[in-house]
Amino acid sequence: MNDQGDQDMFKHKFDAKRWILLSLSLLVLLAGSILGSKIVYATPPMGGIVATPIASSKLPEPVDAKFKEVGGDFGHRNSVSNVNVTKYIVPAGASFGWHQHSGPVWVIITSGTLTYYQADGSNCVWESFSAGSAFFDPGNDTHIANNEGSETVELYAVFMLPEGGAPRIDQADPGVCPSN
């Protein structure tokens, strides 16, 4: 082989070695950054919750809605375009996982008891709701709802969503409330 061919082959081998070393270096840096950082996962529902859509409709025109809690200020304004009603069957021990909603939700409990936990900064606020009760979920708070009893929970949720809004947005466990 001539000198030019030997030089090209040497250059090719040198480039391949440099490429391998660069790739390994990047892999080590990536692995170090992943292992050295805290990995936060969303918490999807668990325990066999069954959701059955009952009705859904788009409003002819969006409606601005603001809700005020007793003794509190008006919450954020929601431009409601879609209203969805969903029936949920929540077996004993099941959990909705940590989540939010794109808009407010009214929840009506028809059987069993559902425990609702809300992360409020570094505090945890919770309340249990039994058959015959209802509650309002503003949607923009990170929360989890669990069936901690032995009886199946049945509930109906009325979602008031903006155009393109999601009835559920998975969130990471904020670490301030007990998780199921």
ZANU-404475 format. One record per residue (C-alpha): residue number from 0; residue in one letter; x, y, z. Coordinates in Angstrom, 2 decimals. Example, Ala and Ser with C-alpha at 12.3 -4.5 7.8 and 13.67 -1.06 7.14 Angstrom:
<rs>
+-----+---+---------+---------+---------+
:   k : r :       X :       Y :       Z :
+-----+---+---------+---------+---------+
:   0 : a :   12.30 :   -4.50 :    7.80 :
:   1 : s :   13.67 :   -1.06 :    7.14 :
+-----+---+---------+---------+---------+
</rs>
This chain:
<rs>
+-----+---+---------+---------+---------+
:   k : r :       X :       Y :       Z :
+-----+---+---------+---------+---------+
:   0 : m :    0.00 :    0.00 :    0.00 :
:   1 : n :    1.30 :    3.49 :   -0.71 :
:   2 : d :    2.04 :    6.18 :    1.85 :
:   3 : q :   -1.23 :    8.02 :    1.11 :
:   4 : g :   -3.29 :    4.84 :    1.65 :
:   5 : d :   -1.48 :    4.12 :    4.94 :
:   6 : q :   -2.12 :    7.68 :    6.11 :
:   7 : d :   -5.83 :    7.46 :    5.18 :
:   8 : m :   -6.18 :    4.13 :    7.01 :
:   9 : f :   -4.35 :    5.54 :   10.08 :
:  10 : k :   -6.57 :    8.64 :   10.00 :
:  11 : h :   -9.71 :    6.46 :    9.72 :
:  12 : k :   -8.66 :    4.32 :   12.71 :
:  13 : f :   -7.75 :    7.44 :   14.71 :
:  14 : d :  -11.16 :    9.04 :   13.93 :
:  15 : a :  -12.97 :    5.83 :   14.95 :
:  16 : k :  -11.06 :    5.68 :   18.26 :
:  17 : r :  -11.77 :    9.34 :   18.93 :
:  18 : w :  -15.46 :    8.81 :   18.15 :
:  19 : i :  -15.63 :    5.82 :   20.54 :
:  20 : l :  -13.88 :    7.78 :   23.32 :
:  21 : l :  -16.16 :   10.78 :   22.81 :
:  22 : s :  -19.26 :    8.55 :   22.84 :
:  23 : l :  -18.16 :    6.77 :   26.03 :
:  24 : s :  -17.39 :   10.11 :   27.70 :
:  25 : l :  -20.85 :   11.44 :   26.85 :
:  26 : l :  -22.44 :    8.22 :   28.11 :
:  27 : v :  -20.59 :    8.51 :   31.43 :
:  28 : l :  -21.64 :   12.17 :   31.79 :
:  29 : l :  -25.25 :   11.34 :   30.98 :
:  30 : a :  -25.33 :    8.41 :   33.42 :
:  31 : g :  -23.78 :   10.58 :   36.12 :
:  32 : s :  -26.32 :   13.32 :   35.65 :
:  33 : i :  -29.21 :   10.85 :   35.76 :
:  34 : l :  -27.94 :    8.97 :   38.80 :
:  35 : g :  -26.91 :   12.15 :   40.59 :
:  36 : s :  -30.27 :   13.84 :   40.21 :
:  37 : k :  -33.57 :   13.08 :   41.86 :
:  38 : i :  -35.91 :   11.34 :   39.45 :
:  39 : v :  -39.57 :   12.33 :   39.90 :
:  40 : y :  -42.26 :   10.18 :   38.37 :
:  41 : a :  -45.91 :   10.95 :   37.80 :
:  42 : t :  -48.27 :    8.80 :   39.82 :
:  43 : p :  -50.91 :    7.23 :   37.58 :
:  44 : p :  -54.12 :    5.70 :   38.95 :
:  45 : m :  -53.85 :    2.21 :   40.42 :
:  46 : g :  -56.13 :   -0.49 :   41.67 :
:  47 : g :  -58.53 :   -1.08 :   38.79 :
:  48 : i :  -60.53 :    2.15 :   38.71 :
:  49 : v :  -63.19 :    1.99 :   35.97 :
:  50 : a :  -64.22 :    5.24 :   34.25 :
:  51 : t :  -67.44 :    5.32 :   32.23 :
:  52 : p :  -68.21 :    8.49 :   30.23 :
:  53 : i :  -71.86 :    9.44 :   30.79 :
:  54 : a :  -72.23 :   12.64 :   28.79 :
:  55 : s :  -70.06 :   15.24 :   27.11 :
:  56 : s :  -70.91 :   18.47 :   25.39 :
:  57 : k :  -69.24 :   21.54 :   23.98 :
:  58 : l :  -70.86 :   24.84 :   24.95 :
:  59 : p :  -71.94 :   27.11 :   22.06 :
:  60 : e :  -69.72 :   29.87 :   23.52 :
:  61 : p :  -67.11 :   29.64 :   26.29 :
:  62 : v :  -68.34 :   30.74 :   29.72 :
:  63 : d :  -66.05 :   32.50 :   32.18 :
:  64 : a :  -66.43 :   30.90 :   35.60 :
:  65 : k :  -64.96 :   31.94 :   38.96 :
:  66 : f :  -65.62 :   30.15 :   42.21 :
:  67 : k :  -65.26 :   31.48 :   45.75 :
:  68 : e :  -64.67 :   29.26 :   48.75 :
:  69 : v :  -66.38 :   30.23 :   52.02 :
:  70 : g :  -64.20 :   32.81 :   53.75 :
:  71 : g :  -61.75 :   32.88 :   50.84 :
:  72 : d :  -61.07 :   34.85 :   47.73 :
:  73 : f :  -62.31 :   34.11 :   44.28 :
:  74 : g :  -60.11 :   31.52 :   42.64 :
:  75 : h :  -58.65 :   31.77 :   39.17 :
:  76 : r :  -60.95 :   32.38 :   36.23 :
:  77 : n :  -61.79 :   29.44 :   34.00 :
:  78 : s :  -63.00 :   29.71 :   30.45 :
:  79 : v :  -65.31 :   26.70 :   30.29 :
:  80 : s :  -65.96 :   25.30 :   26.79 :
:  81 : n :  -66.60 :   21.61 :   27.49 :
:  82 : v :  -68.64 :   19.87 :   30.16 :
:  83 : n :  -68.04 :   16.14 :   30.72 :
:  84 : v :  -69.76 :   13.79 :   33.16 :
:  85 : t :  -67.93 :   10.58 :   34.08 :
:  86 : k :  -68.91 :    7.76 :   36.44 :
:  87 : y :  -66.05 :    6.14 :   38.37 :
:  88 : i :  -66.03 :    2.80 :   40.18 :
:  89 : v :  -63.17 :    2.78 :   42.70 :
:  90 : p :  -62.42 :   -0.62 :   44.31 :
:  91 : a :  -61.22 :   -0.86 :   47.90 :
:  92 : g :  -57.56 :    0.12 :   48.09 :
:  93 : a :  -57.57 :    1.90 :   44.71 :
:  94 : s :  -56.06 :    5.34 :   44.16 :
:  95 : f :  -56.46 :    8.04 :   41.52 :
:  96 : g :  -52.76 :    8.94 :   41.84 :
:  97 : w :  -51.44 :   12.49 :   42.12 :
:  98 : h :  -52.95 :   14.75 :   39.47 :
:  99 : q :  -54.56 :   18.06 :   38.53 :
: 100 : h :  -57.29 :   19.02 :   36.06 :
: 101 : s :  -57.47 :   21.67 :   33.33 :
: 102 : g :  -60.58 :   23.11 :   34.97 :
: 103 : p :  -62.83 :   22.75 :   38.00 :
: 104 : v :  -64.62 :   19.51 :   38.87 :
: 105 : w :  -67.73 :   18.82 :   40.92 :
: 106 : v :  -67.68 :   15.35 :   42.51 :
: 107 : i :  -70.74 :   13.50 :   43.87 :
: 108 : i :  -70.17 :   10.35 :   45.98 :
: 109 : t :  -73.00 :    7.82 :   45.58 :
: 110 : s :  -71.50 :    4.90 :   47.56 :
: 111 : g :  -68.52 :    4.22 :   49.80 :
: 112 : t :  -66.06 :    6.77 :   51.21 :
: 113 : l :  -63.38 :    8.59 :   49.22 :
: 114 : t :  -60.44 :   10.29 :   50.97 :
: 115 : y :  -59.16 :   13.39 :   49.18 :
: 116 : y :  -55.62 :   14.66 :   49.92 :
: 117 : q :  -54.38 :   18.03 :   48.70 :
: 118 : a :  -50.78 :   19.21 :   48.80 :
: 119 : d :  -50.77 :   22.78 :   50.09 :
: 120 : g :  -47.14 :   23.88 :   49.96 :
: 121 : s :  -45.38 :   21.87 :   52.64 :
: 122 : n :  -48.69 :   20.91 :   54.30 :
: 123 : c :  -51.20 :   18.18 :   53.59 :
: 124 : v :  -54.93 :   18.87 :   53.82 :
: 125 : w :  -57.36 :   15.97 :   53.63 :
: 126 : e :  -61.03 :   15.19 :   54.01 :
: 127 : s :  -63.16 :   12.07 :   53.64 :
: 128 : f :  -66.39 :   12.17 :   51.65 :
: 129 : s :  -69.08 :    9.50 :   52.11 :
: 130 : a :  -72.11 :    8.48 :   50.07 :
: 131 : g :  -74.52 :   11.38 :   49.66 :
: 132 : s :  -71.84 :   14.06 :   49.85 :
: 133 : a :  -70.32 :   16.24 :   47.17 :
: 134 : f :  -67.24 :   18.41 :   46.89 :
: 135 : f :  -65.66 :   20.94 :   44.60 :
: 136 : d :  -62.17 :   20.44 :   43.17 :
: 137 : p :  -60.77 :   23.68 :   41.70 :
: 138 : g :  -58.63 :   21.62 :   39.33 :
: 139 : n :  -55.37 :   23.52 :   39.61 :
: 140 : d :  -54.28 :   22.00 :   42.95 :
: 141 : t :  -52.16 :   18.86 :   43.09 :
: 142 : h :  -54.21 :   16.17 :   44.82 :
: 143 : i :  -54.86 :   12.45 :   45.18 :
: 144 : a :  -58.06 :   10.60 :   46.05 :
: 145 : n :  -58.02 :    7.12 :   47.56 :
: 146 : n :  -60.55 :    4.49 :   48.55 :
: 147 : e :  -59.12 :    3.59 :   51.94 :
: 148 : g :  -62.23 :    1.66 :   53.01 :
: 149 : s :  -63.44 :   -1.87 :   52.38 :
: 150 : e :  -66.47 :   -0.86 :   50.29 :
: 151 : t :  -66.34 :    0.07 :   46.59 :
: 152 : v :  -66.72 :    3.80 :   45.93 :
: 153 : e :  -69.01 :    5.01 :   43.16 :
: 154 : l :  -68.81 :    8.65 :   42.17 :
: 155 : y :  -69.79 :   11.01 :   39.40 :
: 156 : a :  -67.47 :   13.80 :   38.29 :
: 157 : v :  -68.62 :   16.84 :   36.33 :
: 158 : f :  -65.59 :   18.33 :   34.55 :
: 159 : m :  -65.77 :   21.98 :   33.44 :
: 160 : l :  -62.91 :   22.23 :   30.97 :
: 161 : p :  -61.46 :   24.89 :   28.68 :
: 162 : e :  -61.13 :   24.23 :   24.96 :
: 163 : g :  -58.60 :   21.41 :   24.55 :
: 164 : g :  -58.38 :   20.96 :   28.33 :
: 165 : a :  -57.55 :   17.60 :   29.90 :
: 166 : p :  -59.71 :   15.99 :   32.57 :
: 167 : r :  -56.50 :   14.65 :   34.16 :
: 168 : i :  -52.91 :   15.90 :   34.26 :
: 169 : d :  -50.55 :   13.48 :   36.03 :
: 170 : q :  -48.36 :   15.04 :   38.73 :
: 171 : a :  -45.41 :   13.82 :   40.76 :
: 172 : d :  -45.97 :   12.93 :   44.41 :
: 173 : p :  -45.24 :   16.19 :   46.27 :
: 174 : g :  -44.10 :   14.17 :   49.29 :
: 175 : v :  -46.22 :   15.96 :   51.90 :
: 176 : c :  -49.19 :   13.59 :   52.16 :
: 177 : p :  -49.49 :    9.86 :   52.74 :
: 178 : s :  -49.61 :    8.02 :   49.42 :
: 179 : n :  -51.56 :    4.91 :   48.69 :
+-----+---+---------+---------+---------+
</rs>
